[in-house]
């Protein structure tokens, strides 16, 4: 079996270099994690968590820099201290790092993640709200947790599709947990009378300065039955990744709001922003100059509202 190509490149050496690069980057992430872990824990235990949200931001920003992920933010995010429930599409584990790098926030995630090695620890330190979908009455506990966070002015992120996709197709948004927040508001828990329902689009557009094509999506998106190890190899073997985070027009949400209608409106906003970002256009309604003028060669394959992509 030949080990060298005709152009003189050594594929075995390239693989080894990639593995060494990954190891060095992971070591850097581990070092930063070790440095922020103690003050983060102290803040949670003794300081009421006032500064705890800042330490994950440091870790996420370091990880993104080490792995060459550039985050471009557009639109108008919630003000600091403004209660907001974010409804976002979900493409990859990179979404966690990207959103976590912008500001202190919490996620809503399935309960299985809490038991995952390493990732579960990160999720708990991020103050993730875990949902056990197999347990009857889980919605009630989520009600209380979400209401408490929102009353404290937290930003809570829900990946409303319920799973990951390839970043081109948008699956229907689920409204059940939006209803959980509404029920909590109706019960008056925590004193929050109105929150900001915030649609958010995550669009991966470029790799190494070139438009990200459909065939390159598995290097960025982690979805379906994809194995993690091959995906990480593809991810680490390319150039810098550009991710556009688009804060869409907010939706006022109170105890009397129809959760299904509000969720459908949020889904439509995300679909529009996703299509525009991948096509290189500034989504209508966003402040001028807030998006980069990136040009893409293929439009997002985003189906109409309420129709699941194959």
C-alpha positions as CSV (number, residue, x, y, z in Angstrom):
1,X,0.0,0.0,0.0
2,X,1.6,3.3,-1.0
3,X,2.0,5.9,1.7
4,X,3.0,8.9,-0.4
5,X,1.1,10.7,-3.1
6,X,2.7,11.6,-6.4
7,X,2.9,15.3,-5.4
8,X,5.1,14.3,-2.5
9,X,2.6,14.9,0.3
10,X,2.6,12.3,3.1
11,X,-1.0,11.5,4.1
12,X,0.2,9.6,7.1
13,X,2.2,12.6,8.3
14,X,-0.8,14.8,7.7
15,X,-3.0,12.6,9.8
16,X,-0.4,12.6,12.6
17,X,-0.1,16.4,12.3
18,X,-3.8,16.8,12.6
19,X,-3.9,14.5,15.7
20,X,-1.1,16.5,17.3
21,X,-2.9,19.7,16.5
22,X,-6.1,18.5,18.0
23,X,-4.2,17.2,21.1
24,X,-2.5,20.6,21.6
25,X,-5.8,22.5,21.2
26,X,-7.6,20.2,23.6
27,X,-4.7,20.6,26.1
28,X,-5.1,24.4,25.8
29,X,-8.9,24.1,26.5
30,X,-8.2,21.8,29.5
31,X,-5.8,24.4,30.9
32,X,-8.3,27.2,30.6
33,X,-11.0,25.0,32.1
34,X,-8.8,24.2,35.1
35,X,-8.1,27.9,35.6
36,X,-11.7,29.0,35.6
37,X,-13.2,26.0,37.4
38,X,-12.3,27.0,41.0
39,X,-13.5,30.6,40.8
40,X,-16.6,29.4,38.9
41,X,-17.4,26.9,41.7
42,X,-16.7,29.5,44.4
43,X,-19.1,32.0,42.7
44,X,-21.8,29.4,42.5
45,X,-21.4,28.2,46.1
46,X,-20.5,31.3,48.0
47,X,-21.3,34.3,45.7
48,X,-24.8,33.4,44.7
49,X,-23.6,32.8,41.1
50,X,-23.3,36.5,40.4
51,X,-20.0,36.1,38.5
52,X,-20.5,32.4,37.6
53,X,-21.8,33.3,34.2
54,X,-18.7,35.1,33.2
55,X,-16.3,32.2,33.5
56,X,-17.9,29.9,30.9
57,X,-17.7,32.9,28.4
58,X,-13.9,32.9,28.9
59,X,-13.7,29.2,28.2
60,X,-16.0,29.3,25.2
61,X,-14.1,32.2,23.6
62,X,-10.8,30.4,24.1
63,X,-12.0,27.2,22.6
64,X,-13.4,29.0,19.5
65,X,-10.1,30.8,19.0
66,X,-8.0,27.6,19.4
67,X,-10.2,25.7,16.8
68,X,-10.5,28.6,14.4
69,X,-14.2,29.4,14.6
70,X,-15.2,33.0,13.9
71,X,-18.5,34.2,15.2
72,X,-20.3,37.1,13.5
73,X,-23.2,38.6,15.4
74,X,-26.0,40.7,13.9
75,X,-29.3,42.1,15.0
76,X,-30.3,43.4,18.4
77,X,-29.8,40.9,21.3
78,X,-31.8,41.3,24.6
79,X,-30.5,44.0,27.0
80,X,-28.5,42.9,30.0
81,X,-31.0,41.7,32.6
82,X,-33.9,41.5,30.2
83,X,-35.8,38.2,30.6
84,X,-35.6,36.3,27.3
85,X,-36.4,32.8,26.1
86,X,-34.3,32.2,23.0
87,X,-35.7,29.8,20.3
88,X,-32.8,28.8,18.0
89,X,-32.1,26.2,15.3
90,X,-29.5,23.6,16.2
91,X,-26.6,22.4,13.9
92,X,-23.7,21.2,16.0
93,X,-22.0,21.0,19.4
94,X,-20.3,24.2,18.2
95,X,-23.5,26.1,18.7
96,X,-23.0,25.7,22.5
97,X,-19.5,27.2,22.3
98,X,-20.6,30.0,20.0
99,X,-23.6,31.2,22.0
100,X,-21.8,30.7,25.3
101,X,-19.0,33.0,24.0
102,X,-21.3,35.9,23.5
103,X,-22.7,36.5,27.0
104,X,-23.7,34.6,30.2
105,X,-26.7,32.3,29.5
106,X,-28.2,29.0,30.2
107,X,-29.5,26.2,27.9
108,X,-32.4,23.8,28.1
109,X,-31.2,20.2,27.2
110,X,-32.4,16.6,27.3
111,X,-31.6,14.8,30.6
112,X,-29.3,12.2,29.0
113,X,-26.6,14.9,28.4
114,X,-26.2,15.3,32.2
115,X,-24.7,11.8,32.4
116,X,-22.3,12.2,29.5
117,X,-18.6,12.2,30.4
118,X,-17.0,15.7,30.3
119,X,-19.9,17.2,28.3
120,X,-22.3,16.6,31.2
121,X,-19.9,18.4,33.5
122,X,-19.7,21.4,31.2
123,X,-23.5,21.5,30.9
124,X,-23.9,21.6,34.7
125,X,-21.4,24.3,35.0
126,X,-23.3,26.3,32.4
127,X,-26.3,26.0,34.7
128,X,-28.2,23.9,32.1
129,X,-31.9,23.1,32.7
130,X,-32.3,19.4,32.0
131,X,-35.5,18.0,30.7
132,X,-36.4,14.3,31.2
133,X,-38.8,13.6,28.4
134,X,-39.6,10.1,29.7
135,X,-40.8,11.3,33.1
136,X,-44.4,12.4,33.5
137,X,-44.5,15.7,35.2
138,X,-41.2,16.9,33.9
139,X,-42.8,19.9,32.3
140,X,-43.8,21.2,35.8
141,X,-40.2,21.1,37.0
142,X,-39.1,22.9,33.9
143,X,-41.8,25.5,34.5
144,X,-40.3,26.4,37.8
145,X,-36.7,26.4,36.7
146,X,-37.3,28.5,33.6
147,X,-39.5,31.0,35.5
148,X,-36.8,31.4,38.2
149,X,-34.1,32.1,35.6
150,X,-36.2,34.5,33.7
151,X,-37.3,36.3,36.8
152,X,-33.6,36.8,37.6
153,X,-33.1,38.4,34.2
154,X,-31.3,35.4,32.6
155,X,-31.1,34.5,29.0
156,X,-32.3,30.9,28.5
157,X,-31.7,29.1,25.2
158,X,-34.0,26.4,23.8
159,X,-33.0,24.6,20.6
160,X,-36.6,24.4,19.4
161,X,-36.2,21.8,16.7
162,X,-35.5,19.2,19.4
163,X,-32.5,17.8,17.5
164,X,-29.6,18.9,15.2
165,X,-29.8,19.4,11.4
166,X,-27.3,20.0,8.6
167,X,-27.7,23.8,8.9
168,X,-29.5,24.1,5.5
169,X,-32.9,22.5,6.5
170,X,-35.0,23.8,9.3
171,X,-37.2,21.3,11.2
172,X,-40.5,22.4,12.7
173,X,-40.1,24.2,16.1
174,X,-41.7,22.4,19.0
175,X,-43.9,24.6,21.2
176,X,-44.2,22.4,24.3
177,X,-41.4,24.0,26.3
178,X,-42.5,27.4,25.2
179,X,-45.8,26.4,26.9
180,X,-43.8,25.5,30.0
181,X,-42.6,29.1,30.3
182,X,-46.1,30.4,29.7
183,X,-47.5,28.2,32.4
184,X,-44.9,29.4,34.8
185,X,-45.8,33.0,34.0
186,X,-49.5,32.3,34.5
187,X,-48.7,30.8,37.9
188,X,-46.8,34.0,38.8
189,X,-43.7,32.1,39.8
190,X,-40.7,34.4,40.3
191,X,-42.7,37.6,39.6
192,X,-41.9,37.7,35.8
193,X,-45.0,39.1,34.0
194,X,-43.6,39.3,30.5
195,X,-40.6,37.9,28.8
196,X,-39.0,38.4,25.4
197,X,-39.4,35.5,23.0
198,X,-36.2,35.8,21.0
199,X,-35.9,33.9,17.6
200,X,-32.2,33.2,16.8
201,X,-30.6,31.9,13.6
202,X,-27.3,30.0,13.5
203,X,-25.8,29.9,10.0
204,X,-22.5,28.3,9.1
205,X,-21.5,30.0,5.9
206,X,-17.7,29.7,5.2
207,X,-14.7,27.4,5.6
208,X,-11.2,28.7,5.1
209,X,-12.6,31.8,3.5
210,X,-14.7,29.9,0.9
211,X,-18.5,29.3,0.9
212,X,-19.3,26.1,2.8
213,X,-20.8,23.7,0.3
214,X,-23.4,21.0,1.0
215,X,-20.8,18.2,0.7
216,X,-18.7,19.9,3.4
217,X,-21.5,20.2,5.9
218,X,-20.6,17.0,7.8
219,X,-17.3,18.7,8.8
220,X,-19.3,21.4,10.7
221,X,-22.8,20.0,11.4
222,X,-23.2,16.9,13.6
223,X,-26.6,15.3,13.1
224,X,-28.5,12.1,12.4
225,X,-26.5,8.9,13.1
226,X,-23.1,10.5,12.5
227,X,-20.2,9.1,14.6
228,X,-18.4,11.7,16.6
229,X,-14.8,10.6,15.9
230,X,-14.9,10.9,12.0
231,X,-16.8,14.1,12.4
232,X,-14.1,15.6,14.6
233,X,-11.5,14.5,12.1
234,X,-13.2,16.4,9.3
235,X,-13.8,19.4,11.6
236,X,-10.1,19.6,12.6
237,X,-8.8,19.0,9.1
238,X,-10.0,22.2,7.4
239,X,-9.6,25.9,7.8
240,X,-11.3,28.6,9.8
241,X,-15.1,28.4,10.1
242,X,-17.4,31.4,9.9
243,X,-20.7,31.3,11.9
244,X,-23.3,34.0,11.7
245,X,-25.5,34.5,14.8
246,X,-28.6,36.5,13.8
247,X,-30.8,37.9,16.5
248,X,-34.2,38.2,14.8
249,X,-37.1,40.5,15.6
250,X,-38.3,39.7,19.2
251,X,-41.8,38.6,20.1
252,X,-43.4,39.9,23.2
253,X,-44.6,37.0,25.3
254,X,-46.8,37.0,28.4
255,X,-49.3,34.7,30.1
256,X,-52.0,35.3,27.6
257,X,-49.9,34.7,24.5
258,X,-50.8,31.7,22.3
259,X,-47.7,29.5,22.5
260,X,-48.2,27.7,19.2
261,X,-48.8,30.9,17.3
262,X,-45.7,32.5,18.9
263,X,-43.6,29.5,18.2
264,X,-44.7,29.4,14.6
265,X,-43.8,33.1,14.3
266,X,-40.4,32.5,15.8
267,X,-39.8,29.6,13.4
268,X,-40.7,31.8,10.4
269,X,-38.3,34.5,11.6
270,X,-35.4,32.0,12.0
271,X,-36.2,30.4,8.6
272,X,-36.0,33.8,6.9
273,X,-32.8,34.8,8.6
274,X,-31.1,31.5,8.0
275,X,-31.9,31.6,4.3
276,X,-30.6,35.2,4.0
277,X,-27.5,34.6,6.0
278,X,-26.4,31.6,3.9
279,X,-27.2,33.4,0.7
280,X,-25.1,36.4,1.9
281,X,-28.0,38.8,2.2
282,X,-28.7,41.0,5.2
283,X,-32.0,39.8,6.7
284,X,-34.8,42.4,6.3
285,X,-35.5,44.3,9.5
286,X,-32.0,44.1,10.9
287,X,-30.0,47.3,11.5
288,X,-27.9,48.2,8.4
289,X,-24.2,47.2,8.6
290,X,-24.7,44.5,11.2
291,X,-24.0,41.6,8.9
292,X,-20.9,40.8,7.0
293,X,-21.1,40.9,3.3
294,X,-20.2,37.2,2.9
295,X,-21.2,35.7,-0.4
296,X,-22.5,32.1,-0.7
297,X,-22.8,30.0,-3.8
298,X,-25.9,28.0,-2.7
299,X,-29.1,29.0,-0.9
300,X,-30.4,27.4,2.2
301,X,-32.7,24.5,1.5
302,X,-35.3,25.7,4.0
303,X,-38.8,24.2,3.6
304,X,-42.0,26.1,4.2
305,X,-43.3,26.5,7.7
306,X,-44.8,23.4,9.2
307,X,-43.2,21.0,6.7
308,X,-40.4,18.8,8.0
309,X,-37.3,18.4,5.8
310,X,-36.5,15.0,4.6
